[in-house]
Amino acid sequence: MSTVDYSVDGKPYEGFLVMPKNKTNVPVVVIAHAWAGLDENERQKAHLIADELGYAAFAMDVYGKGKRGTTIEENQALMNPLVGDRAELQKRLAGGLAAAKAQPGIDAGKAAAVGYCFGGLSVLDMARAGMDILGVCSFHGLFMPADNLPSPKITAKVLMEHGWQDPMATPQDVLAIAKEMDAAGADWQLHAHGQSMHAFTTLGANDANMGVVYNADADRRSFASLRTFLKELF
């Protein structure tokens, strides 16, 4: 495992790479972080993907080196400008994907993306923008469409793991993204987990008032779905 410095538009970013042991020329799974920035949650997911699934895992950084949030207000201040400027978000995601593909031992022709919360929105935007990836998986992601891509054509396969009680992605939002995926011609799946809120895969999440609660069963089941999805892609 190692940190990886890279740049987008001349600005510094810092990713986190975990390679599977005793393997080379492996597919890569890029990981898009939640609203606080690349932190321990994404590093833990990177180790899971590398150690249990046998793929390289590269956690991207869309905020910039050293830019991380520790409070709700700081997280919102980091995330909201990119939610409001999807073209800029997509540019930074493309930069992270390029950095991942450039790492030694990686098969650049076999890439996928997974994302959590804000990162779920991010990987859906990677698919909407037609980036060179085989598929994306959004975990408890935000479903708002990309205003700079009003009629995307999606060739990457799409998996969405959704908590049915997530207050940040309502049943109306679910219906809307299903219609969007159909209109985009996507090969898509959506798995809804009952009794599950936002951040159901995030260890330690426990704020029912915000609708942010870890759910061990939904975490385990959604990771099993990811395993099957990535095996199909690669």
WOMO-V240038 format. One record per helix or strand of 3 or more residues. SS is the DSSP state (H for helix, E for strand). FROM is the first residue (numbers start at 1). TO is the last residue. If there is no record, write none. Layout:
ss;from;to
SS;FROM;TO
SS;FROM;TO
This chain:
ss;from;to
E;2;8
E;11;18
E;26;32
H;40;53
E;56;59
H;72;83
H;86;101
E;106;116
H;118;128
E;135;139
E;157;163
H;171;183
E;188;193
H;216;233
